[in-house]
């Protein structure tokens, strides 16, 4: 994320955030998400096919953490830029994907530097060798892809995320690049981490896995029946998803917001103070989630769920 051209996630000033939200909200409406299902479905079926091919007995297995990233980047790449990165089809990460995964590991460093009030001018001295070069290459590739997507809008009627953003207007090319970066990151690595975590938990809890398999397999006779509307009717699937989100919150940090002035736990927080709540800590509060470190989807079933 950029300081000069802030994106919708890391903009903490409500006045600056509001126009970004207006421009992006239509891209995530129920109608827009439903129109994206065909793209998502095609990528998922290819992924399942590739898992069967490369993860068969005697193959040595598949690193699910890695390939989930390939899948989510392919999907969000097509929904953002109008074309997939092709990582699942090629069964290796595209250079763009590798770059993002490389420097996202250093977000923790940036958060620590911010809390320690280390000036941005000194951050380059703290960055590992080669990281700045990777970030610069990623910036250039992002701007190239944004330019290609803008050019595509003149000849394509596809309804992806950028179609709504471009139609709404209000962003220059630098701002579009920042929104593209956050769309890619929020819709890929975060989701892949969640998927890998849930997969691990299901494999470590055979009874939960069998219960989920039974619900899904008894509800569909064909993969073509599986979509957003039909899966809404599967309570145990949703319980597994909710429990996975609790244990593996996709957002790895507290999202900053500007406090209007409030008293929190007996302490007055002045107006204008930057505040945030960490999802990882909040979802492990024993007052809300007894035995918080256990994987228990049943806690989301019934009137007292959650």
N, C-alpha and C positions, 0 to 999 in steps of 0.2 A: 504493500500500500504506500501511496505517496503522500507527502506532507503538502506539497505544492498544489496537487490536484486531488483532493480528498475524495474517497469513494463513499458509497451509501452506508457501508458498515462502520467505517472508522470516523465518520463525521459526527462530532458530538454536539455541535451547536444546532438546536432545533430549527432555527431559521435557515441554516444552510442545508439541513437534512431534508426539509419539507419539499423543495422543488425536485430533489433527486428521487424522493419517494413517489411523487406524482408521475414522474417520467417512467419509473420502473414498475410501478404497481400493476399496470395492465399486462406486463410480460408474465406475471405470476397469478393472474386471475384463474378461476376454475376453468373457464373456456380455453385459455391459452395452454394450461397444463394438460387438459384433455386432448388438445390438438397435438401435443408433443408425445402422446403415448405410443404412436406408431413408430417413431424414431427410437424411443427407449426400448420397445419390444424387440425390434430388429437387432439392436445391439446385444440385448440379453440372450436372445436365441443363439447368436453367433458365439457369445461367451460360453454358453452351456456346451455347444458343439466343440469348442476348442478345449474346454476342460476335459471332456470325454476323450479327446484325441491325445492330449498331452499328460493327462493324469490317470491313464489306464494302469492296471496292475503291472508292476515291473518297470514302470517308466521313471521311477525315482520321485514321483510326486510333484506337486505344484505349490509354489510359494503364494498362498492366497492373498497375503498382504500386498504383494507386488501386483498381481494380476487384477485384483479389485481396483487398484489405482488405474491400471490401463483401461478397464471398463468405464469407470466413472469419468475419466478424462475424455475418452472417445465420445461418450454421450454428451457431456457438457460442451465439448468442442464443437459438435455438430449443432447443438442448440444455440450456441453463442456466435460462432464464426461461419456456420453454414456448411462445415465439412468436418468429418471425423479426423482424429489424429492417426487412426489406423493401427493403434498399438495391439489390439486384440487380434486383428486379422494377421498382422505380421509376427505376432507373439514376441514382441520386444518393444520397449518404450520408445516413443518418438522423442527427438532431442528436446522439444518444447516441454514435454512431460518430465523428462529427466532434470531439466533446469529448475523447474518449479519444485520438484521433490527435494532437490539439493539445497535450495536456499530456504525452504520452509522450516528446515531443521533448526535454523538460526533465529527463528522468531522469538524463542525463549530468551536469547541473548538481548534482543532489542527491548523486550519487556523489562528485563532486569536493568538495562541501561536507563530506561525511562524512569523507573522507580528510584534509581540512584542519582537522578538528575544529571546524568552524563551528557554534556553538550553533543549535538548531532555532528559537529565538526570533528569530534574525537572518535566517533563510531568507526570510521574507516580504519583507524589504528587497531581497533578491537576485532575487526572482521578477519576471519581466516583467509589465508592466501588463496587467491583465485575467486573468492566469493563475489567481489565487486564486478569482476569480468563476467561472471555468470549472470548477475543481475542486469548488467548493461546489455548483454546479448538477448536476455529475455525481454527487456524493454523494446529493443529493436524488432524482435520477432512479433511481439504483440502489436506494435504500431503497423507493421506490414500486414498482419492478419486483419486488423480493423479496417485498413484501407481496402483490402480485398473484399471484405464483407460490405463496405459502403458501396463499392463498385458493383457488387452482386445485386444490390437492392434495386438497381435500375433495370435488371433483366430477369429477376426472380420474384415469384409471388409466395415464396415459402414463408410460413409464419413461425419463426423462431424468436428467441429472446430479443435479438437485435432488431428484428422487423418492427416490433412494438416501440423500442427505444428510438429508432431512427424516424419512425412515423411521428412520434410525439415531439421530437426535436428538443432543443435546449442544451445540448452538449456539443462542445467543440471536439476535435480529434484527440487532443490530450486527455480530456475528460472521459471520452468514450474508451480510450485505452485503459484508464484506471477502473472504469466500471467493468470492462471485459476481464481484467485481471482478478477482480474480486469475485465475479461470477464464476470464473474458472476454478478458483481456489476453493470457494465456499461450496461449490457443487461437485467437487472431485475428491481431493485428499481427505477432507473431513468425512464425506460419505463413505469412502473406502475404509477408513479407520473404523467407523461404526460397523460396516459389513464384516470386516475381519474379526472384530471383537465378538459380534453375535455368532458368527460361524464357530469360533473357538468355544464359546459358552454352550452352544447346542451340541457340539461333539463331545464336550466334557459332561454333558447331562443327557444321557441316552433316553431317559423317560420323557423329558421335555421335548426332545427331538421327535420321538415316536408320536407323541400327542399332536405336535404341529403337523407332521406328515399325514397323520390320519385326518385332520381337519381339512387340509389342502386337497388331498387326493380324493376325499369323499365329496368335495364341492365342485370339482371340474372333471369333465370327461375328455376335454381337449385343451391344449395350451392356448388355443385361439379364444377361449372363453375368459381368459385371465386378463383383467384390466383394472383400472382404478375403481370403477363402480362395483364390480363383482367382488373385489377383495375387501371392500368396506364391510361386507357381511360376515367376515371371518374374525370373531372376537379373540380367539387365541393367537392368531397371527398378529393382531394389533397389540395384544398383551406382550408378545415376544419383542415386537418393535419398541414399545414403550420402555420395557425393561432394558433393552439394549441401549436406547438413548440415555437412560438414567446412568448406566454403568460406563458407557463410552460416549459422553456428550460430544457431538461433532465439533462444536466451537471450543477450542482448547484454552480460551482466556475469557476474562470478563469483558463484555462489550462496554466501552466507555460512553457515559452519558453525562450531560450537564445537570447538576442538581439545582432545582429552583429555590432551594432553601427549605430545610426540613430537620426535624429532630429524629435521630436514629439511635435506638438503644440508650437514650438519655444524653446523647451528645448532639449538639447543634452543628449541622453541616451548612455552611454559608452558601448563598446563591452563587452560582458560577463554578462551584467545585466539581472537578471531574470525579465521578464515582462509577463503580461497576460491581457486579456480583459474579463470582466464579461458579459456573454450572457444576463442575466436578465436586466442589465442596457442598453446594446446596443439595445436590441429589444424593448425598451420603449423610444427611442429617437424620440421626436416629429418631428424632421426634416425628418425622414424616415417614421414614423408611426403616422399620425394625430389621435388624440383621442386614445392614445396608450393603455389605460386600458379597452377599449371596445372589446368584442368578435365579430369580423366582418370578416368572411371568404371572403366576396366579395372584400376586399382590395387586394386579391391575384388573382382576375380574371381580365383578360384584359392585354393590352400592358403596362400599368403603374402599374402593380401589385407590391406589396412589400412595 
